Amino acid sequence: MRTPDIFIRAADWAHSRDFGCAAGIGLRRVLLELTGPPRVGACTLDGSVPVPASWQVKGVAVTWPATTPGVDVLVLVHPGPLTSAIRSRAAAGPQAVITVPALPESLPFSPEQLLAVRVRLLRGELRALAARHPHAAEELLAIAGTAGYSAGYSAAAPRIAVISPDPAVRVELPGMEIVADAEVDAVLAVAPPAGWAPADHPTLRDAARRAGRLVSTAPLPAGLPGTVARPGRPLVDAVRHALTLPAAPPPAPRPGTWLRAADQLERRRRLLLDAHLTDLVARRAAAELADLARAHGLEPAPPPDLREVGGQALLIALVAGAAAGRAAWPAGPVTGVLAGVLAALAAGGVRWRRGRAEAHAVRAAGEAARIRRAPAHTPALWLRRTLAEEMQ
């Protein structure tokens, strides 16, 4: 099986980076994961399911809706019909979601499908690395734009049910599959010329409840969720717009899951902040540290006081100059004076440069420590505070 170009270009770029490059290290870790054993998770709508040993894959414990990026293929064990919310999650990716009534003995996907999914995951990881490393963003995004591997993986056509009091109604929806079962992404309700009658309301409510997305050609009854196609607008455009909206009703909130997500966001923010601060301290980037301090609501630290360093450099210059001049004086006054001046400049200059570098390093380290201790005003903190208020 041919290796996709995006993997080759990503590997070449990662190995061409300088030693210690954070972007190169991150990309090598991603490639190591995406070229290893298939990462497969299995679950039901209620909990995780162990992966059969006969599959010979790296099993990952997941729970629905399994938004973790550490899974290539998610096997959903669900014998009944799929709701529109489940179908929307499966279509969103980035993993491949395969629905089976029971776990089979052999892998339910082909190597071509796995490779196509990993191309999709790699493109997402490249974009994430570009956001974290702006200096390399242009090159990473260029690699992510490489033509990928599409064999064995294609988005399924939306499944649409068409209902109407008139059984003779026929609708053309190009690019969509019109079906007559409950597993649909949306329902198109074609109203009679006089609009919906009270006898039609129960059918409309049942369709909205089952599919989650209801598109009507006439105004809907009060309190019934759905969208109404404007007169003259192609029905396929109205249905396509409805498919971009979230399926209703939304899933019940689970505060514990949101709190774990907030904790994960905070840990990720801390790791990224520590890595950024370590880089700034190593480079003694005073201007960038000042900007970062302002972003955290802090006043930048004042420049280091170099008067003590200057005094030490002057004292060392005088001592070194006097000693060198005295030692060279027997060779002549001019030689002694010249030797003293050169020794004073060399010794004092070395002390000045070293002392100034040490002072700036101490200031950078102190500024980094102050930023780490600063109170965070992050989305994760807002999420945790909001959940605490909701749970009271």
KEKE-3310 file (N, C-alpha, C; in steps of 0.2 Angstrom, whole numbers, plus 5000, padded with zeros to 4 digits):
npx = (5004:5003:5012:5004:5007:5007:5011:5025:5030:5028:5036:5049:5050:5049:5061:5070:5071:5079:5089:5080:5069:5053:5042:5046:5048:5035:5028:5035:5031:5017:5018:5023:5013:5003:5008:5009:5002:4985:4973:4960:4944:4930:4913:4897:4882:4881:4893:4910:4917:4926:4939:4940:4953:4957:4957:4969:4974:4978:4970:4958:4951:4936:4922:4905:4902:4915:4927:4940:4957:4965:4961:4959:4949:4932:4921:4905:4894:4878:4862:4850:4840:4848:4849:4847:4856:4867:4871:4875:4886:4894:4897:4904:4917:4934:4938:4935:4919:4911:4896:4890:4879:4884:4900:4911:4921:4932:4941:4931:4934:4944:4961:4963:4953:4958:4970:4965:4958:4969:4976:4967:4967:4981:4981:4973:4981:4992:4987:4984:4997:5002:4995:5000:5013:5018:5029:5032:5020:5016:5024:5019:5005:5006:5010:4999:4990:4992:4987:4977:4974:4961:4954:4942:4936:4923:4911:4895:4880:4868:4853:4837:4820:4804:4789:4771:4754:4749:4750:4755:4765:4781:4798:4814:4830:4845:4860:4857:4850:4834:4824:4813:4813:4816:4829:4836:4843:4836:4820:4809:4795:4782:4770:4752:4743:4735:4741:4746:4735:4726:4725:4737:4747:4751:4759:4769:4775:4780:4789:4798:4803:4809:4818:4825:4828:4818:4811:4800:4788:4779:4772:4776:4767:4764:4777:4783:4798:4809:4813:4808:4806:4809:4798:4801:4814:4826:4822:4832:4842:4837:4835:4849:4854:4847:4854:4866:4863:4862:4856:4840:4832:4845:4859:4858:4865:4881:4888:4900:4907:4910:4917:4929:4933:4936:4947:4956:4958:4964:4976:4982:4984:4993:5004:5007:5010:5021:5030:5032:5036:5048:5055:5056:5063:5075:5079:5080:5070:5065:5055:5045:5041:5036:5025:5018:5016:5007:4996:4992:4987:4996:5008:5023:5039:5051:5066:5082:5093:5108:5118:5126:5133:5140:5148:5156:5162:5170:5179:5186:5192:5200:5209:5214:5220:5230:5238:5243:5249:5259:5266:5271:5279:5293:5297:5296:5288:5278:5274:5270:5259:5250:5248:5241:5230:5224:5222:5213:5202:5199:5196:5187:5177:5173:5168:5157:5149:5146:5140:5129:5122:5118:5110:5099:5095:5091:5081:5072:5069:5062:5052:5045:5041:5033:5022:5018:5012:5002:4984:4973:4963:4954:4946:4943:4943:4932:4922:4922:4918:4905:4899:4899:4891:4879:4877:4873)
npy = (4994:5011:5024:5039:5055:5066:5060:5057:5070:5076:5069:5071:5085:5086:5079:5087:5098:5109:5102:5100:5108:5113:5111:5102:5091:5089:5085:5073:5065:5064:5058:5046:5040:5039:5030:5018:5003:5000:5011:5008:5009:5004:5005:5007:5016:5019:5015:5010:4996:4981:4978:4965:4953:4946:4955:4961:4974:4991:4993:5005:5013:5020:5031:5035:5052:5050:5060:5060:5063:5052:5040:5030:5023:5021:5010:5008:5000:4996:4990:4995:5007:5022:5038:5055:5063:5054:5050:5062:5065:5054:5057:5069:5066:5067:5054:5038:5031:5017:5008:4994:4979:4970:4965:4959:4945:4948:4962:4976:4985:4991:4990:5001:5010:5013:5020:5031:5038:5040:5049:5060:5063:5067:5078:5087:5087:5093:5106:5110:5110:5121:5131:5132:5134:5148:5152:5142:5140:5143:5133:5121:5122:5122:5108:5102:5105:5096:5085:5072:5055:5047:5035:5023:5030:5040:5053:5049:5051:5063:5057:5058:5060:5061:5068:5070:5075:5073:5059:5058:5067:5072:5074:5081:5079:5083:5075:5069:5056:5049:5042:5030:5027:5026:5030:5044:5059:5071:5078:5081:5091:5092:5103:5105:5115:5123:5124:5118:5107:5105:5091:5086:5090:5080:5071:5079:5083:5071:5067:5078:5074:5062:5063:5075:5086:5096:5101:5112:5116:5126:5137:5131:5123:5132:5131:5120:5114:5118:5122:5133:5133:5146:5154:5151:5147:5134:5118:5109:5117:5123:5111:5107:5118:5116:5104:5109:5114:5110:5094:5092:5085:5093:5083:5077:5087:5083:5086:5080:5076:5088:5094:5086:5089:5102:5102:5095:5105:5115:5108:5107:5120:5124:5116:5121:5134:5133:5128:5138:5149:5143:5143:5157:5162:5156:5162:5175:5184:5199:5208:5200:5193:5204:5207:5195:5196:5207:5202:5193:5201:5208:5220:5224:5219:5230:5236:5227:5232:5239:5245:5240:5229:5237:5244:5234:5229:5241:5241:5229:5232:5242:5236:5225:5233:5240:5230:5224:5235:5238:5226:5227:5238:5239:5237:5249:5265:5268:5256:5250:5258:5255:5241:5241:5248:5240:5228:5232:5236:5223:5215:5222:5223:5210:5206:5215:5211:5198:5200:5208:5199:5189:5196:5200:5187:5182:5192:5188:5174:5177:5185:5175:5166:5174:5176:5163:5161:5170:5174:5164:5168:5160:5150:5137:5140:5148:5139:5130:5137:5141:5129:5125:5135:5131:5118:5121)
npz = (5000:4996:5003:5009:5003:5012:5024:5021:5018:5030:5039:5033:5035:5049:5053:5048:5056:5068:5082:5097:5093:5096:5089:5079:5088:5093:5081:5077:5088:5085:5072:5076:5084:5074:5065:5071:5079:5075:5083:5092:5098:5107:5111:5119:5119:5133:5139:5140:5130:5130:5118:5107:5108:5097:5087:5086:5089:5096:5110:5116:5129:5128:5129:5124:5118:5113:5110:5111:5104:5102:5096:5082:5075:5080:5087:5087:5097:5094:5093:5089:5079:5073:5080:5074:5081:5084:5071:5066:5075:5071:5058:5059:5064:5070:5069:5062:5063:5066:5066:5074:5077:5086:5093:5080:5076:5068:5062:5059:5049:5034:5029:5020:5024:5037:5034:5027:5037:5046:5038:5038:5052:5054:5046:5054:5066:5061:5059:5072:5078:5070:5075:5088:5086:5080:5072:5064:5057:5044:5036:5041:5039:5025:5023:5028:5019:5009:4996:5001:5006:4999:4997:5001:5011:5013:5014:5020:5010:5015:5024:5020:5025:5018:5021:5019:5018:5006:4996:4984:4982:4976:4978:4973:4978:4976:4978:4990:5000:4999:5010:5018:5031:5049:5052:5049:5044:5043:5042:5029:5027:5017:5014:5012:5000:5008:5020:5036:5044:5059:5061:5056:5065:5076:5068:5063:5075:5080:5070:5071:5084:5082:5072:5074:5066:5057:5042:5035:5022:5025:5038:5054:5068:5083:5095:5090:5086:5072:5055:5042:5025:5014:5003:4986:4988:4984:4989:4992:4996:5008:5016:5016:5024:5036:5040:5045:5057:5075:5080:5088:5102:5113:5120:5137:5150:5157:5172:5178:5167:5160:5170:5170:5157:5159:5168:5160:5150:5157:5162:5150:5146:5156:5153:5140:5143:5152:5143:5134:5142:5147:5135:5132:5143:5141:5130:5135:5132:5134:5129:5124:5136:5144:5136:5138:5152:5153:5146:5156:5165:5173:5178:5169:5174:5181:5172:5175:5189:5185:5192:5202:5195:5186:5195:5200:5188:5185:5197:5195:5183:5187:5196:5188:5178:5185:5190:5178:5172:5181:5181:5168:5167:5169:5156:5150:5151:5142:5137:5149:5152:5141:5142:5154:5151:5141:5149:5158:5151:5145:5156:5164:5154:5152:5164:5165:5154:5157:5170:5166:5158:5167:5176:5168:5165:5178:5180:5170:5174:5186:5181:5174:5184:5191:5182:5181:5193:5192:5194:5184:5170:5162:5149:5154:5168:5168:5164:5174:5185:5181:5180:5194:5199:5192:5198:5211)
capx = (5000:5007:5012:5002:5012:5007:5016:5032:5032:5028:5042:5054:5050:5051:5068:5075:5071:5085:5089:5076:5064:5047:5037:5048:5047:5028:5026:5038:5027:5011:5019:5025:5006:4999:5011:5010:4996:4978:4971:4953:4940:4923:4908:4890:4880:4881:4899:4915:4917:4933:4941:4942:4960:4958:4958:4976:4975:4979:4963:4958:4945:4932:4914:4902:4903:4922:4930:4947:4960:4969:4958:4958:4942:4927:4916:4899:4889:4871:4858:4844:4841:4852:4846:4851:4862:4872:4873:4879:4893:4898:4899:4909:4924:4939:4939:4930:4914:4908:4891:4888:4875:4888:4907:4913:4928:4937:4941:4926:4936:4949:4967:4962:4949:4962:4975:4962:4957:4975:4977:4963:4970:4987:4980:4971:4987:4997:4984:4985:5004:5003:4992:5004:5020:5016:5034:5032:5013:5016:5026:5015:4999:5007:5010:4992:4986:4994:4982:4977:4972:4953:4951:4939:4933:4919:4906:4889:4875:4862:4847:4831:4813:4799:4782:4766:4747:4747:4755:4758:4771:4788:4803:4820:4835:4851:4866:4854:4846:4827:4822:4807:4813:4817:4836:4837:4846:4831:4813:4806:4788:4779:4763:4747:4742:4731:4745:4745:4729:4727:4726:4744:4751:4754:4764:4775:4779:4783:4794:4803:4806:4813:4824:4829:4828:4812:4811:4793:4787:4774:4773:4774:4762:4767:4780:4786:4805:4810:4814:4803:4809:4806:4795:4805:4820:4826:4821:4838:4846:4834:4837:4856:4855:4845:4859:4871:4860:4862:4850:4837:4835:4852:4860:4857:4872:4884:4893:4906:4911:4912:4923:4935:4936:4939:4953:4961:4960:4969:4982:4985:4986:4999:5009:5009:5013:5027:5035:5033:5040:5055:5059:5057:5068:5082:5082:5080:5066:5062:5049:5039:5039:5032:5018:5014:5014:5001:4991:4990:4985:5002:5013:5029:5044:5056:5073:5087:5097:5115:5123:5131:5137:5145:5154:5161:5166:5175:5184:5190:5196:5206:5214:5218:5224:5235:5242:5246:5254:5265:5271:5275:5282:5300:5299:5295:5282:5272:5272:5266:5252:5246:5246:5236:5223:5221:5220:5207:5196:5197:5194:5180:5172:5171:5163:5151:5145:5143:5135:5122:5118:5116:5105:5094:5093:5087:5074:5067:5066:5058:5046:5041:5038:5027:5017:5015:5008:4996:4978:4971:4956:4954:4939:4942:4941:4925:4918:4922:4914:4899:4896:4898:4884:4873:4876:4871)
capy = (5000:5017:5029:5045:5060:5070:5057:5058:5077:5078:5066:5075:5091:5085:5077:5092:5103:5109:5099:5104:5112:5110:5109:5095:5086:5087:5082:5067:5061:5063:5053:5039:5037:5038:5025:5012:4999:5004:5013:5006:5009:5001:5007:5008:5023:5019:5014:5007:4989:4979:4977:4958:4951:4943:4961:4963:4982:4994:4995:5012:5014:5026:5032:5039:5052:5048:5065:5060:5062:5046:5034:5030:5020:5020:5005:5009:4994:4998:4986:4998:5013:5028:5045:5060:5066:5049:5051:5069:5064:5049:5061:5074:5064:5065:5047:5034:5028:5011:5005:4986:4977:4966:4965:4954:4942:4951:4969:4979:4990:4989:4995:5007:5015:5016:5024:5037:5041:5043:5055:5065:5065:5070:5085:5090:5088:5098:5113:5111:5112:5127:5136:5132:5137:5152:5153:5137:5139:5143:5127:5116:5122:5119:5101:5100:5106:5091:5081:5066:5048:5047:5028:5019:5034:5046:5055:5047:5056:5063:5053:5062:5057:5066:5067:5075:5073:5070:5053:5059:5072:5069:5079:5080:5082:5081:5074:5067:5050:5050:5035:5029:5023:5031:5032:5049:5065:5077:5076:5087:5090:5096:5105:5106:5122:5127:5124:5112:5106:5102:5083:5085:5092:5075:5068:5084:5083:5064:5068:5082:5071:5056:5065:5081:5092:5096:5107:5113:5121:5130:5138:5126:5125:5135:5127:5115:5116:5116:5127:5134:5135:5152:5153:5152:5144:5127:5114:5106:5122:5123:5105:5108:5123:5112:5099:5112:5115:5105:5090:5093:5089:5092:5078:5079:5089:5079:5090:5077:5076:5094:5096:5083:5093:5109:5100:5094:5111:5118:5105:5108:5127:5125:5113:5125:5140:5132:5127:5145:5153:5141:5146:5165:5163:5153:5167:5181:5189:5204:5211:5195:5192:5210:5206:5190:5198:5211:5197:5190:5206:5210:5226:5221:5220:5235:5233:5226:5238:5237:5249:5235:5226:5242:5245:5228:5230:5246:5239:5224:5235:5246:5231:5222:5237:5242:5225:5223:5240:5237:5221:5229:5245:5238:5237:5256:5268:5267:5249:5248:5261:5252:5235:5242:5250:5234:5223:5235:5235:5216:5212:5225:5221:5203:5206:5219:5207:5192:5202:5210:5193:5186:5201:5199:5180:5182:5195:5183:5169:5180:5186:5169:5163:5178:5174:5156:5162:5175:5171:5163:5170:5156:5147:5132:5143:5150:5133:5127:5142:5141:5122:5126:5138:5127:5112:5123)
capz = (5000:4995:5009:5007:5002:5018:5029:5019:5019:5037:5042:5031:5039:5056:5054:5046:5061:5073:5088:5102:5090:5099:5083:5076:5093:5093:5075:5078:5092:5081:5067:5080:5085:5068:5061:5075:5078:5075:5089:5091:5104:5107:5117:5118:5121:5140:5142:5136:5129:5128:5111:5106:5107:5090:5082:5087:5089:5102:5112:5119:5133:5126:5131:5119:5110:5111:5107:5111:5097:5103:5093:5075:5074:5085:5085:5092:5097:5095:5088:5086:5074:5075:5080:5070:5084:5083:5064:5066:5078:5067:5052:5061:5064:5065:5069:5059:5068:5063:5070:5073:5082:5091:5091:5077:5078:5064:5061:5055:5044:5030:5029:5016:5028:5042:5031:5025:5043:5049:5034:5041:5059:5053:5044:5060:5071:5058:5060:5079:5079:5067:5080:5094:5085:5074:5068:5059:5055:5036:5033:5043:5035:5018:5023:5029:5013:5004:4994:5005:5003:5000:4995:5006:5016:5010:5019:5017:5008:5020:5023:5021:5025:5015:5023:5017:5018:4999:4995:4977:4982:4974:4979:4971:4983:4973:4983:4996:4999:5001:5013:5021:5038:5055:5053:5045:5047:5043:5039:5025:5028:5012:5017:5006:4998:5013:5026:5040:5048:5066:5061:5055:5071:5079:5064:5063:5082:5080:5065:5074:5090:5080:5067:5077:5062:5053:5038:5033:5017:5027:5045:5059:5074:5089:5100:5087:5083:5065:5050:5037:5019:5011:4996:4980:4989:4982:4995:4994:5000:5015:5019:5018:5029:5042:5042:5048:5064:5079:5081:5094:5108:5114:5125:5144:5152:5163:5175:5179:5161:5159:5174:5168:5151:5161:5171:5154:5147:5162:5162:5143:5146:5160:5149:5134:5146:5154:5137:5131:5147:5147:5129:5133:5148:5138:5125:5139:5128:5139:5126:5124:5143:5146:5133:5141:5158:5152:5144:5162:5170:5177:5176:5168:5179:5178:5170:5181:5191:5183:5195:5206:5190:5184:5200:5200:5182:5186:5202:5192:5178:5190:5199:5183:5174:5189:5190:5172:5171:5186:5178:5161:5168:5168:5149:5148:5153:5137:5137:5155:5152:5136:5145:5160:5148:5138:5154:5162:5146:5144:5163:5165:5149:5153:5170:5163:5150:5161:5175:5163:5156:5173:5179:5164:5166:5184:5179:5166:5178:5191:5178:5172:5190:5193:5177:5183:5199:5191:5193:5177:5168:5156:5147:5159:5174:5168:5164:5181:5189:5179:5182:5201:5200:5190:5202:5218)
cpx = (5004:5006:5009:5007:5013:5011:5023:5034:5032:5034:5048:5055:5052:5058:5073:5075:5078:5084:5085:5071:5057:5042:5039:5047:5040:5026:5029:5033:5020:5012:5020:5018:5003:5002:5012:5003:4990:4976:4963:4950:4933:4919:4901:4888:4880:4888:4904:4914:4924:4934:4943:4950:4961:4959:4965:4978:4977:4972:4963:4951:4941:4925:4911:4901:4911:4925:4937:4951:4965:4966:4957:4951:4938:4922:4910:4894:4882:4867:4852:4845:4845:4848:4850:4857:4868:4875:4877:4886:4897:4901:4904:4916:4928:4940:4933:4925:4910:4903:4890:4883:4878:4895:4908:4919:4933:4936:4935:4928:4942:4955:4967:4958:4953:4967:4971:4960:4963:4977:4973:4965:4976:4986:4977:4976:4991:4994:4985:4992:5005:5000:4996:5011:5019:5022:5035:5025:5013:5018:5021:5008:5000:5007:5003:4988:4987:4988:4982:4975:4965:4950:4948:4936:4929:4913:4899:4884:4870:4856:4841:4824:4808:4792:4777:4759:4745:4752:4758:4763:4777:4793:4810:4825:4842:4857:4863:4850:4839:4825:4816:4807:4815:4824:4838:4840:4842:4825:4811:4799:4785:4771:4758:4746:4739:4735:4743:4739:4730:4728:4733:4749:4755:4760:4770:4779:4783:4789:4800:4807:4811:4819:4828:4829:4822:4812:4804:4793:4781:4775:4771:4770:4767:4770:4783:4793:4806:4812:4809:4807:4805:4803:4800:4812:4820:4826:4827:4842:4843:4836:4845:4858:4853:4850:4864:4869:4861:4856:4847:4833:4842:4853:4860:4864:4874:4889:4900:4910:4914:4918:4929:4938:4939:4946:4958:4963:4965:4976:4986:4988:4992:5005:5012:5012:5020:5032:5037:5037:5047:5059:5060:5063:5075:5084:5082:5076:5062:5055:5043:5037:5035:5025:5014:5012:5007:4995:4988:4987:4990:5005:5020:5034:5049:5063:5078:5091:5105:5120:5129:5136:5142:5150:5159:5165:5172:5180:5188:5194:5202:5211:5218:5222:5231:5240:5246:5251:5260:5269:5274:5279:5290:5302:5298:5288:5276:5270:5268:5259:5247:5244:5241:5230:5220:5218:5214:5201:5194:5193:5187:5175:5169:5166:5157:5146:5142:5138:5128:5118:5115:5110:5098:5091:5089:5081:5069:5065:5061:5051:5041:5038:5032:5021:5014:5010:5002:4989:4975:4964:4955:4947:4938:4940:4934:4920:4917:4918:4907:4895:4895:4892:4878:4872:4874:4864)
cpy = (5006:5022:5036:5051:5065:5067:5058:5065:5079:5075:5069:5082:5091:5083:5082:5098:5103:5105:5103:5108:5109:5108:5103:5090:5084:5083:5074:5062:5059:5057:5046:5036:5035:5032:5018:5008:5003:5005:5012:5006:5007:5003:5006:5015:5024:5018:5011:4999:4987:4977:4969:4957:4949:4949:4963:4970:4984:4996:5001:5012:5020:5026:5037:5047:5052:5054:5065:5059:5056:5040:5035:5028:5019:5015:5006:5003:4996:4994:4989:5004:5018:5034:5049:5063:5061:5050:5057:5068:5059:5053:5066:5072:5067:5058:5044:5031:5023:5008:4998:4984:4973:4966:4959:4951:4945:4958:4971:4984:4988:4993:5001:5013:5018:5021:5031:5041:5044:5049:5061:5068:5069:5077:5089:5092:5093:5105:5115:5113:5119:5133:5137:5135:5141:5153:5148:5136:5138:5136:5121:5116:5120:5112:5099:5100:5101:5087:5074:5060:5047:5040:5025:5023:5040:5047:5053:5052:5057:5060:5057:5059:5063:5064:5072:5072:5070:5065:5054:5064:5069:5075:5077:5083:5080:5080:5071:5060:5050:5043:5036:5025:5029:5033:5038:5055:5071:5074:5082:5086:5095:5097:5106:5113:5126:5127:5118:5112:5103:5094:5082:5086:5086:5072:5073:5083:5076:5064:5072:5078:5065:5058:5071:5087:5091:5102:5107:5118:5126:5132:5133:5128:5128:5130:5121:5117:5114:5123:5127:5137:5141:5151:5155:5149:5137:5123:5111:5111:5123:5117:5105:5112:5119:5107:5102:5114:5109:5101:5091:5086:5088:5086:5081:5081:5084:5083:5087:5077:5082:5096:5092:5087:5099:5107:5098:5100:5115:5115:5107:5115:5128:5122:5118:5132:5139:5131:5134:5149:5150:5143:5153:5166:5161:5159:5174:5186:5193:5206:5206:5193:5198:5209:5201:5192:5202:5207:5194:5195:5209:5216:5223:5223:5226:5232:5232:5232:5235:5241:5245:5232:5231:5244:5240:5228:5235:5244:5234:5227:5239:5241:5228:5226:5239:5236:5223:5229:5240:5232:5223:5235:5244:5239:5244:5259:5267:5260:5247:5251:5257:5245:5236:5244:5244:5229:5226:5234:5228:5214:5215:5224:5215:5203:5210:5215:5201:5195:5205:5204:5190:5190:5200:5192:5179:5186:5191:5178:5171:5182:5180:5166:5167:5177:5168:5157:5166:5171:5170:5165:5166:5153:5141:5134:5145:5144:5130:5131:5141:5134:5122:5129:5134:5121:5114:5122)
cpz = (5000:5001:5006:5007:5008:5023:5027:5020:5026:5040:5039:5034:5046:5057:5052:5051:5065:5079:5094:5100:5093:5094:5080:5081:5093:5087:5075:5082:5089:5076:5071:5082:5079:5063:5065:5074:5078:5082:5089:5098:5103:5112:5114:5120:5129:5143:5138:5136:5127:5121:5111:5105:5100:5085:5081:5085:5096:5105:5117:5123:5131:5129:5125:5121:5108:5107:5108:5105:5097:5100:5085:5072:5080:5083:5090:5091:5099:5090:5085:5081:5077:5075:5076:5074:5084:5076:5063:5069:5074:5061:5053:5062:5070:5064:5064:5064:5064:5068:5068:5078:5087:5088:5087:5079:5074:5064:5057:5050:5040:5031:5026:5020:5034:5040:5030:5032:5046:5045:5037:5048:5058:5051:5050:5065:5068:5060:5067:5081:5076:5072:5086:5093:5079:5070:5063:5056:5047:5033:5035:5040:5028:5018:5024:5023:5007:5002:4997:5001:5004:4999:5001:5011:5012:5014:5015:5015:5014:5019:5025:5021:5022:5017:5020:5017:5011:4997:4988:4976:4980:4974:4976:4975:4980:4978:4990:4995:5002:5003:5016:5028:5043:5056:5048:5048:5047:5040:5035:5024:5022:5013:5011:5005:5004:5020:5030:5044:5054:5066:5059:5060:5074:5075:5064:5070:5082:5076:5068:5080:5087:5076:5070:5073:5057:5049:5035:5027:5019:5035:5049:5064:5079:5093:5097:5084:5076:5061:5045:5031:5016:5005:4991:4981:4987:4989:4997:4998:5007:5019:5021:5023:5036:5044:5045:5055:5068:5079:5088:5096:5109:5120:5132:5146:5158:5166:5176:5173:5159:5163:5172:5162:5154:5164:5165:5151:5151:5162:5155:5143:5150:5156:5144:5137:5148:5149:5134:5136:5147:5141:5129:5138:5145:5133:5129:5134:5132:5136:5126:5131:5145:5143:5136:5148:5158:5150:5150:5167:5174:5174:5175:5173:5177:5176:5176:5182:5190:5187:5199:5201:5187:5189:5200:5194:5183:5191:5199:5187:5181:5193:5193:5179:5178:5189:5184:5170:5175:5183:5172:5162:5167:5160:5146:5150:5148:5137:5143:5155:5147:5139:5150:5157:5145:5143:5157:5157:5146:5151:5164:5160:5150:5159:5168:5159:5153:5167:5172:5161:5162:5176:5175:5164:5173:5184:5175:5170:5183:5187:5176:5178:5192:5188:5179:5189:5198:5191:5186:5176:5161:5155:5152:5165:5174:5167:5170:5186:5187:5181:5190:5203:5198:5195:5209:5218)
residu = (MET:ARG:THR:PRO:ASP:ILE:PHE:ILE:ARG:ALA:ALA:ASP:TRP:ALA:HIS:SER:ARG:ASP:PHE:GLY:CYS:ALA:ALA:GLY:ILE:GLY:LEU:ARG:ARG:VAL:LEU:LEU:GLU:LEU:THR:GLY:PRO:PRO:ARG:VAL:GLY:ALA:CYS:THR:LEU:ASP:GLY:SER:VAL:PRO:VAL:PRO:ALA:SER:TRP:GLN:VAL:LYS:GLY:VAL:ALA:VAL:THR:TRP:PRO:ALA:THR:THR:PRO:GLY:VAL:ASP:VAL:LEU:VAL:LEU:VAL:HIS:PRO:GLY:PRO:LEU:THR:SER:ALA:ILE:ARG:SER:ARG:ALA:ALA:ALA:GLY:PRO:GLN:ALA:VAL:ILE:THR:VAL:PRO:ALA:LEU:PRO:GLU:SER:LEU:PRO:PHE:SER:PRO:GLU:GLN:LEU:LEU:ALA:VAL:ARG:VAL:ARG:LEU:LEU:ARG:GLY:GLU:LEU:ARG:ALA:LEU:ALA:ALA:ARG:HIS:PRO:HIS:ALA:ALA:GLU:GLU:LEU:LEU:ALA:ILE:ALA:GLY:THR:ALA:GLY:TYR:SER:ALA:GLY:TYR:SER:ALA:ALA:ALA:PRO:ARG:ILE:ALA:VAL:ILE:SER:PRO:ASP:PRO:ALA:VAL:ARG:VAL:GLU:LEU:PRO:GLY:MET:GLU:ILE:VAL:ALA:ASP:ALA:GLU:VAL:ASP:ALA:VAL:LEU:ALA:VAL:ALA:PRO:PRO:ALA:GLY:TRP:ALA:PRO:ALA:ASP:HIS:PRO:THR:LEU:ARG:ASP:ALA:ALA:ARG:ARG:ALA:GLY:ARG:LEU:VAL:SER:THR:ALA:PRO:LEU:PRO:ALA:GLY:LEU:PRO:GLY:THR:VAL:ALA:ARG:PRO:GLY:ARG:PRO:LEU:VAL:ASP:ALA:VAL:ARG:HIS:ALA:LEU:THR:LEU:PRO:ALA:ALA:PRO:PRO:PRO:ALA:PRO:ARG:PRO:GLY:THR:TRP:LEU:ARG:ALA:ALA:ASP:GLN:LEU:GLU:ARG:ARG:ARG:ARG:LEU:LEU:LEU:ASP:ALA:HIS:LEU:THR:ASP:LEU:VAL:ALA:ARG:ARG:ALA:ALA:ALA:GLU:LEU:ALA:ASP:LEU:ALA:ARG:ALA:HIS:GLY:LEU:GLU:PRO:ALA:PRO:PRO:PRO:ASP:LEU:ARG:GLU:VAL:GLY:GLY:GLN:ALA:LEU:LEU:ILE:ALA:LEU:VAL:ALA:GLY:ALA:ALA:ALA:GLY:ARG:ALA:ALA:TRP:PRO:ALA:GLY:PRO:VAL:THR:GLY:VAL:LEU:ALA:GLY:VAL:LEU:ALA:ALA:LEU:ALA:ALA:GLY:GLY:VAL:ARG:TRP:ARG:ARG:GLY:ARG:ALA:GLU:ALA:HIS:ALA:VAL:ARG:ALA:ALA:GLY:GLU:ALA:ALA:ARG:ILE:ARG:ARG:ALA:PRO:ALA:HIS:THR:PRO:ALA:LEU:TRP:LEU:ARG:ARG:THR:LEU:ALA:GLU:GLU:MET:GLN)
# end
